Structures are given as structure tokens and as C-alpha cells.
Amino acid sequence: MSHNELDILREKVDTLNLQLLELINERAKAAQEIGKIKEKQGMYRFDPVREREMLNQIIENNKGPFEHSTIEHIFKEIFKANLELQQDDHRKALLVSRKKKPEDTVVSINGENIGDGTPSFIFGPCAVESYEQVAAVAESVKAKGLKLLRGGAFKPRTSPYDFQGLGLEGLKILKKVADEYNLAVVSEIVNPADIEKALDYIDVIQIGARNMQNFELLKAAGAVNKPVLLKRGLAATISEFINAAEYIISQGNGQIILCERGIRTYEKATRNTLDISAVPILKQETHLPVFVDVTHSTGRRDLLLPTAKAALAVGADGVMAEVHPDPAVALSDSAQQMNIDQFDTFFEEIKKGLFISSK
């Protein structure tokens, strides 16, 4: 073959490449339109029956030189890319996405602006046990210039025989103490029916890890005008976590704080495995503030300080941890809660490391 013939063939290949490119993109646009129609009709995007019909038609018309298996492989890759394109279009529509709202969402609670670039903190006992217990912690929280107090009144426990919390009575105790110390209450609600009655007692609705995909609870929280602290499920992907937040914001409530609290892995050295990389991913993918719960992620008092430093260093908007006046006699999670002295040391070290002052 002469050099001229080679150049002619190469030019032909170049032309065919551009024709293929145009056809592939034209097909992609058609697939996008199909995806929009399916979304409106509530249909699942992937249709294996339709895919098999298209592949059969293509194979029947294949005249070579490619083998049928090669052609099938090539077209399956095209189908896969088109499906991913449809899913990307869907993700772009998420209200929690940074593509939808480039600027950071700042959630204001009791004068505390969460997500404004200054670290925020939420401390308090795992479970509300008594007025005296909560007041002792609140006094220490207030002394540090902090404004957010956590405490569990409704406790979803792994065993039905473990302490389940004081319920509404626990919320009343939290409210009484919070009013005395000018603190805002963060507490978990587990039943959609309890949200309305809880509004008089709490400032932030916490949705726990085990309820991250309790969709009726998410929708109920989204229907009220209260900030929501949403914890990541112990086996949830980041995509599932983001979509759980979407349930809330889709109901009209955009005051959402995401909270990474560790995920379940094979590792037993800690209670859960803290997915520290989730923080920058969530900050990139969404416009919502991100907290890290160092207590539930590690389950170890000796790891609270280093993991809190790591969380803030990697971009978290705040840290959540548990404090109890006497953890040894706590009715739940005694091994992971700090006592008041440990809490003092913990917070001093955090301030020292970040060169911050209390808000």
C-alpha cells in the first residue's frame, strides 16, 4: 500500500470517527429525553427487557467483521453510559445539591450560625435521666460560651430491654434546663406522630442513624419550620444519605445539618468506622453544613479528641459529642461519654489546636 493510500484511509477513519461521535451524542440526547419522560411517569430508568430487544436487533443486523460478542459489548457500554447520563440529570435536580445552590446554607439556632465558617459544637448526655444530670452538663456547656445542648428523650435501642428514654418527660426536662441556661435543645424524634408535640420543647429535630430512611419521619420533619440534624445510617452510602436529606428539603424545610456518625464495617477496634472522607464529599456535593459525631463513630473516650481534630481539619462545620456528670452510672453508652473534667480538657485542647474562641 502506498503512502497516499494510507493517508486516504486515515482520512476516512477520521471522518467516520466524527460521524460516530455525532451519532453517539445524538443517541445520548434521545436517551435524556426518554429519561425525563420516565421520571414524570415514575418509571425506573433501567429496562432490561428493552435493552435485550435492542441488542437482539443489533446482533441480527451485524454483518461483520466484528463478532457478535464484540458488538454486544460495545453497545452495552453505550447503553450503560446513556443510563448514567440519565441518572446525572436526575442528580442535578436535587435541591440539596451544590449544583442547585452553589452558596453554603447557614442554619441559625439560638444565635449560633452553623455553616458560617466558624466551628460549632453540640454536647450533652446520651440520654436524659434527671433534671440534675442535664443541668450539670448544661452548666459546663454554658460556661464554655456554647449554645447547643443535646440529650436523648426517645432512645431507639438495639435491644428492646435497654433503656428507651423518658419520652415526653425527658423533653420537658431538656426544655426547663435549656431555658435556665439559655441553650438550644437538640433531641431525637423517632415517630412522625411525636414531631408536633415535640416542637414546643426542642429547637433542633434530630433524626438518628436507624431512622435515616424512615421516609415518613423525614417527610414529617420536612413539613415543619425547625432545623433538622440528620445522621447518616450505619450502612448507608453517601448517595443514600444525600437522598434522605432530599426527602426533608423537598417538603419545604431547607434547615438541614448532615451528621457523619460512623458506618458499620468489619473493624472492631471502634464501635463504628468513622468515614472521615464523607465530610469533604458532602461539602462538595451539597450546600448543607456537616457535623461529625465523634462519640458514636468511635465509642471510645480516648479517641474523641483526635477524631474531633481530624473532623474539623478536614472541613466539618462542627462536632457532636456526649457528656455525662458520672458516665459510670449512665443508663446508656457509659463507656463512650466524657465526664465534666474530661469535657473541660477536651474543649480546651480543641480551642488550642484551632486557635478559636468560644462563640
N, C-alpha and C positions, 0 to 999 in steps of 0.2 A: 504494500500500500504506500502510495506517495505521500509526501508531507502535506500536499494540498488536499488530498482525500481525507487525511486525518483531521485537518482543520475544519473541513466541511462537516464531518461527523460530530466534531466537538461543538460546532455552532448549532447543529441540530439538537444535540443533547441540552445545550444551554437554553434553546428555545422551548424544548419540551419541559425543562425544569420550571421555567416561568409559567408555562401553561398549567402544569401540575399545581404550582403554588396558587395560581388564581382559582383553580377548581377546588382545591382543599379549603381555601378561605371562603369561597362561595358556599361550599357544603357546611362549613362551620357556622356561617350566618343563618342558614336554614335551620340548623340544629338549635341555635339560640332561640329562634322564633318558636320552634316546637317546644322547647323548654318553658318558655313563657306561657304558652297555651296550657301545658301540663300543670304548671304551678297554679294557674287560675282555676283549673278543674280539680285540683287536689290530687293529681295523679303522680305516681312515683316515676322519677325520670328514667331509671334503667328498666328497659323492657326486653328481657332475654328472648322472648318468642319473636319479637320484631327483629332483633339482632340476628337470630338464626335464619330467619326468612331472607334478610338482606345478604347474608353470607352465602346461602344456598344459590341465590340468584346470581351472585358474582362468580361463584365457582362454576356454575353451569355455562357461563359465558366466557370463561377463561380459555383462551386458545394458545396459551404459552408465549414465550418459552418458560415462564415461571411455573413451578409445580403448584398444584392446588394448595398444598400446605403452606407454601411461602406466601401466596396471595392472601390466604386466610389470615395469616399472621400480620401482614402489612395492614389489612383493613381492620383487623381487631384493634390495632394500635390507633388507627384513625378514629374508630368508634369511641375508644377509651378517652382520647384527647377531647373529643366533642362533648362527652359526658362531663368531664372535668370542667370544661368551659361553661356548661350549663350550671354546674354547682358553684363556680366562681361568681357567675352573675347573681345567683341566689345570695351568696355571702355578702356581695356588695350592698345588698338591700338591708342588711342587718342594722337596726337602729343603734346598737351598741358599738358598731364598727367605727374605727377611726377614719375610714374612707367616707363614712356618712357624716361624721363630725370630727374634723381634724383637731380642734382645740380640746384641752383636758376638761373633763367635768369636775367641778369642785362641789363637794357635798358639805353644806353648813349645818353643824349641830351644836347648839348651845354656845355659839360664838367661835366654835372650832371649825376652821375651813380645811376639810380633808381633801388632799389632792392639789394644794396650792404650792407645793414645793418644799414645805416645811414638814418634817416627820410628825405624825400624830400617834397617840398611844391609847390603848384600851386595856384597863386592868380591872380585876375583880375576882371573886371566888368562882369556882366551878359551879357550885350550887348554892342557892340561898338557903341557909339553915336557921338563922335567927336574926333579929334586929341587931343585937350586939356584935355578931360576927361581921355583918355587912358594914356596920358603922365603923368598926375598927379599920377595915380596909379603906373605906371612903375617906376617913380622916388622913390616912397616909397618901392616898391619891391626891386629895385636895392640897396637902402640904407641898406637893411637888409642882403645883401650878397646873395640874392636869384637869381635864373637864369631862372625861368619859369613864363611866363605871359599868362593868359587865357583871352579870350574875344570872345563873340558870334557875328559872322557876318551873319550867316544864322540861324534864330531862328524858329524852329518848335513850334508853339504856339497852345494851346488848342482851342482858338477862332481864326477864320480867320481874325478878325478885329483888333487883337492885333498887336503890333509892330513886324514885321517879320525880322528885321535886315537890315543892309545896303548892304548885299551881298558882291560882289567882292570889292566894295569901302571900306567896313569895313575891309577886309583882307589887303588891301593896307595901311590903317591907322595903323593896328597892325604891319605890317612889318616895316613901317617907324619908329614907336616908338621903336620897338624891336631892330632895328639896332642902333638907337641912344643910347640905354641903355644897349646894349649887352645882350639882353634877347632872349629866345626861345619862339616861339608862339605856343600856344595850342588853336585850334579852331575847332568848329564842322562843318562837311560837311554832308549835308542831301541828296545830289543827286549824284549817281555814276558818272554822266557826269561832275560834278564840280571838281572831285578829281585832274585830270591832271592840270587844270588851277590853282588850289589852291596850288600845290606843290611849286610854286615859292614864296609863301607868308607865309607858315606855316611850323613849324618844327614837330608838332605832329597832326595827324588827330584824332579828337575826334568824336566818334560815340555815339550819345545820346541815352538815355533810350528808347525813342519812336522808334528808328531805330535799336534796338539791334537785331531784327530778320528781318531786311531788307537785305535779303541774297545777293542780287545783290550788295548792298553797301559794305557788308562785304567782298565779293569776290574781288571787285574793290580795296578796301583798302589793301587786302592781296597781290595784284598784283604789288604794288609799294614798293619802299625801303624807307619807312617813318615809324617811330614809330606810334602806334595806341593806343589811350586811349579809351577803350570800357566800356561804362556804362551799368550796369545791368538794364533790363527793369523793369518798375514799377509793373509788375505782373509776372515776370519771376522766375522760380525755379532756384536753383543753377546749376542743371544739364543743363537746357536750356541756362543759361549764359555761362557755360563752352563750350557747343557745338557751341555757337555763336563765341567764340574765336577760336574754331577749324576751322570754315569756313575761318577765316583770315589766320591762320598758314598753312592750307592745300594748300593755294595759294603760299606759299613760304616766307611769311613775319612773322617772329617769334618775332618781336619787339612789344610786346603787353603788355599794362598795364591794368589790370582789375580795375574797379571802382565801389564800392558799393555806391549807392546813395539813399537808402531807397526804400521800397516797399509799395504798397498800401494795407492798412488794414482798419478795421472799426474805428480805433482810429483817433480822430480829433484834439487832443491836438497839434500835429505836422503836417506839410504838408504831410510827409510820415512817415513810421515807419523804423527807422534805424535798419537794421538787422546786428547787431554787430558780431553775431556768424558767419556770412558769411566770415569774414576775416580769422579766423583760418582754416575754412573749405577749402576755396580757396587756402590757403597757403599749406595745407596738400595734397589737390587733384591735384593741378597744380604747375608748376615751375615758374609761372609768378608773377611779382610784383603786389601788391594790394594796391590801394588807397581807401580813403573814402571821399566822397563829403559831408561835414557837412552842407553845405548851402541848397542843395536841399532835403536832408534827413529830416531836421528839419523845414526849412522855418522860423526859429526864431533866431534872432541875439543873444538872451540871452542864447541859447543852443549851440552856436558854439564852445566855449572854452571847456566845459565839454565833449562834444561828440568828439572833436578833441583829447583830452587827452585820452579818452576811446579807440579811434581808434588806436592810437599809442601804448597804453598799451597792447592791445590785439594782436599786431603784424603787423599792417598796415605798408606798406613801405612809405606811405606819406598821406598828407591831402590836399584836394582841397577846396577852399572857395572863396566867391565873395566879392570884394571890389569896392566901388564907391566913388568918391570925395564928392558927395552930394546925398545920396540914396533917399531923399525925392522927388527929381525931376527925378529919374531914369525912363527910358521908359519901364522898365520891372523889376519885382521882387523887388520893392523898400523896402518891409518890411524885407527882409532877408539879404540884403547886408550891410557890415560894412563900415563906413566912415574911413578916414585915421587915425584919432586919435584912434578909436576903433581897427583898424587893428594893430596899434603900440602896444597897450595894449595886444591884443590877442597874438601877436607873442612873446612879452616879457614873458608872462605867460607860453607859450608853452616851450620856451627855459629854463625857470626857472624849470619847472616841470620835464623836461627830462635831464637837465644838458647837453644840447647840445649847440654848437656854430653854427652860420650860415655856410653853406657850401661855 
